[in-house]
Amino acid sequence: MSIGISLIVLLAALLHASWNALLRAGSDRLWSMTIMCVAIAIVCAGLAPFVPAPAKASWEYALLSALLHVGYNLFLVRTYRSGDLGQTYPISRGSSPVLVSIGAMLFAGEFPDPIGAFGVMLVSGGIGSLALQGRTIGWGSLPYAFGTGCFIAAYSVTDGIGVRLSGSPIGYTVWMCLLWGVMAPPVYAVLRDWPSLMRDRRETAIAAGGGIVSLVAYGIVIFAMSWGPMASVSALRETSVVFAALIGRIFLSERLTTWRIVACCVVALGAILISHDGTAGSAAPVAHRSDLHWMGTGMQSDPVAK
């Protein structure tokens, strides 16, 4: 995977860790997640008329991904009900790159080159070890944390395939996230009620800001998956756990132990291996040219696979 794509995915990792820390610090995470989704829907509705529409072949993937994202929301909120950010986040994020790698091989015929595959394993292993830290695991949150990882893998593979069929990574992202955003409030209403969505303006603004950050973060990831192997992009995104450990220490007063520091170094090494510009792996980069124009890049892509 190219250095340029690697760098923007690392930016997405930082943004991803930031909004997860915001969600973890909130007092009502289901409400916060729902407001985030409302903000995502509003932004995407405003953008939709101005971006290229995704090809018809990708719509079923966009719809499936939106449904998987709703399931991810519910599992993530339940995961954060117990356990600190530095423990539950690594379990959720550490399990997904390997699952994405398996899904990409089964459903997209995508096989990483040996160096990239080793990098994926290092990232997953390093992230997973952060959950141990020489102390007792919160077993109550473990099934939900792993379930969250499964949802992450499922929607990542779905979007990896969908964006390659779409002909427009930006259009696919906007419409998938719009579908996801409009599904969240009815789910909240079923679990709670409609009136409780209306709260303090400051609280609402903070949660909405987190939603916009998450939209940018995942939009970058979807774009990257149109250019690089799904497993590598997923693993590199999960280096967000390094940022999460730092955020947890600085803003949430969580411990940053020697174990965490070593594990973060392992994750960083894996990220370096993933970022090598090897060509042995089989991927299907199909980014739409109009989506790339604004970036001013000189990237070359293969023809769109129909």
N, C-alpha and C positions, 0 to 999 in steps of 0.2 A: 504494500500500500504506500502511496506517495507521501512525502513529508507534508505537503500542503494539506491533503485530506486528513492526515494524522493530527495536525495542529488544530484544525477547526473542530475535530471530534474531541480533542482535549479541552477546548473552550466549552463545548457542550457538556463535558463531564463536570467542569467547574460550575456551570449554571445549574446542572441537574442536582449536584450536591447542595447547592444553595437553597433551591426550593424544597428539597426534602428536609433540610434542617428547619426551614420555616414551618413546614407542616408538622414536624416532630415537636416543635416548641409550642404549637398552638394548643389551646385548652379544649377545643371541639374540632377534631380533625376531620370528621365527616362533613361538617359544615364548611370548613376551610377548603377541602378538596372540591366540594360542590361549587363554591364561589369561584375557585380557580377555573373550573370547567365552564362556568357561565362567562367568565372573562375571555376564555379561549374561543368560545362560540361567537361572542360579539366581535372580536377582532377578525376571526375568519370570515364571518358574514360580510364584514366591511371589505375584506380583501378579495373575496370570491369573484366579483364581477371584473376584476382587473388582472387576474392571472389566467394562464392557459388552462382550459378544462382538461382533466385527465382522460385518457382513452377509455372507451366503454369497457374494454377487457379488464380494467383495473378496479371497477366499481365494487365488484363483489368482495374484493380483498379490502377495500376501504371500509365497507360496512362490517365485515368480520372483525377487522382491527378495532373499529370503534366499540364493538361489543366486548372484545377482549380487554380494551382499556377500561371499560366500566367495571369488569370483574377485577382487574388490577387495582383500581381505585379502592374497592371494598376490602380487598385483602391487605393492601398497604395500610389503610386506616386501622384495620384490626391488628396488624403487626405492631404498629406503633403504640397500641394501647398499653403494652407492657414491654420492658426491655429498653435499653438506651439506644441512641442512634448508632453508636459505635459497635453494637452487637447485632441488632436486627438488620441494619442496612447491609453489612457484609454478607449475611446469609442470603438475603434476597438477591443482591447483585452478584455475589460470587458464583451462585449456581447457574445463572443464566447464560454466560458465554459458552460453556460446554454444551448446554441444551440447545443453544442457537446453532452451534457447530454441527450437532447431530441433525437438527431440523433442516439446516441448509444442505447437508449431504443427501438426506432422504427426499426432500421436496424440490430442491433446486439443482441437484447434481453438482454442488459446489464443494470442492475439496481444497483446503488450504495447503500451501507449500509447507515443508517440514519446519522451517524456521518460524513461520507465522503460527503454525499449530503449537509449537513449543511455547511461543509467547502467550498464546491463549491459555495454555495449561498453567503457566506461571502466574498470569493475572488471576485466574480462578482460584488457584491454590493459595496465593498470597491474600486475596480478599477473604476467602473462606477461613483462613487461619486467624484473621482479625476477630472473628466471633468467639474464638476460644480464650485467648489471653490468660490462660492459667486460672480460670475461675469457672464457677458453675454457670451453665447455659440456662437461660430462661425457657424451660421446655414448653411452657404455655404458649409462647409466641412462635416457637420453632415451626410448627406445621403451616402457620400463616405466612411466615417469612419465606419458607421454601415454596409455598403455593404462589406467593408473589413472584418469585423467580421463574416459576413455570409460566405465569401469565406474561412476564417480560419476554421470555423466549418465544412464546406463541405469537405475540403481536409483532415482535421483531422480524421473525421469519415471514409472517404474513405481509408486513410492510416492505420487506426486502424484495419479495416477489411482485407485490402490487406496484411498487414504484418503477420497477423495470418494465412493466407492461403499460405504464401510464403515459410515457412520452413527456411527462412534465413533473419532475419532483416537487416543485413549488405548488402546482395545482393539486397534486395528490395529497400533499401535506395539509393544505388549506381545507379541502373537502373532507378528508378523513377526520381531522380535528374538529371541524364543524359538526359532523355527525356525532362524534364522541361528546362534544360539549353540550349538545341539546339533549342527549340521553341522560345526563347526570342529574338534573333537577327532578325529573319524575321519580327516579330511584330514591332520591332524598325524601320526596314527599311521601312515598310509600313507607319508608322506614321511620320518618318523623311526621312532618306536616309542612304545608306551604308557608304559613305565616312566620315560622321561626327562621326562614331564610333572610328576613329583613332584620338587620342588626345595626350596630354602631357603624357610622361611616368610616371611621379610621380602621376598624377591624376589617371591614369589607374591602377597603382600598389596599390594605396589606395583602390580604388573600388574593385579590384580583391581580396585584402585581406579581405574586408568585405564579399565577396562572400564565401570565404573559412570558415570564422567564422560562417556564416549562415548555411553552409553545416554541420559543426560539431554540431551546436546547434540543427538543426532539425533531424539529424541522431540520436542524443541522445533521442529525443522525440519519434521517430518511434520505437527505441529499447525499450523504456519504455512502449509504448503501447502494445508491444507483451507480457508484463508481468503484467501490471496493468490495471485497468478500464480506458477507454478513457476519461471520464469526469474528473476524478481525475488528470490524467496526464496533460490534457489540462489546468485545473484550476491552477495547480501548476506551469506550464510553464508561465502562465500569471502573476505570481508574478514578472515577469520581469518589470512590471510597477513600482515597488518599485525602482529597479535599474535605470529605465528610468528617474524617478523623480530626483534621485541623479545626474545622468549624465547630465540631462538638467540643473540642478542648477550649477554644477561645470564647465561644458565645454561650455554650450550654454547660460549662464547667465539668466536662467529662474527662476522664484520665487519658493521657497519652503516654502509654507505657513503652518500655524498650521493645516488648513483643510487637506492639503496633508499628513502631518505627521500622523494625526489621521487615515486617510483612509489607509495609508500604514500599520499602526498597525493592523487594521481590516483585511487587506489582509494577514498579517503575521500570525494572529490567525487562519484564514481559512486554511493557508498552514499547520499549526501544526495539525489541525483536519484531514486534508486530509492524512497526513503522518502517522496517527495511523495505527497499523498493524491489522486492523479488517478483518474479513473473511465473514461478512454477505453479502457483495456485490457480484454480480456474474460477474466475468471476465473470459477471456479465455487466460491465459498466454501460449504462444506457441513458445517461443524463441528457435532457432536452437542451438543445443548443440555446434556445431563447432564455432558459433559466440560468445559463452560465454567463450570458453577456454582461449582466450587471456586475459580476465578480471581476471582470477584466482578466480572466485567466487565459492561458494558452493551452489548456488541456486538450488532448485529443481523445475521442471516444470511439468505440466500435459502433457500427450501425445499430439502430434500435431493433431488438429481437422481438418479433411479433409472434 
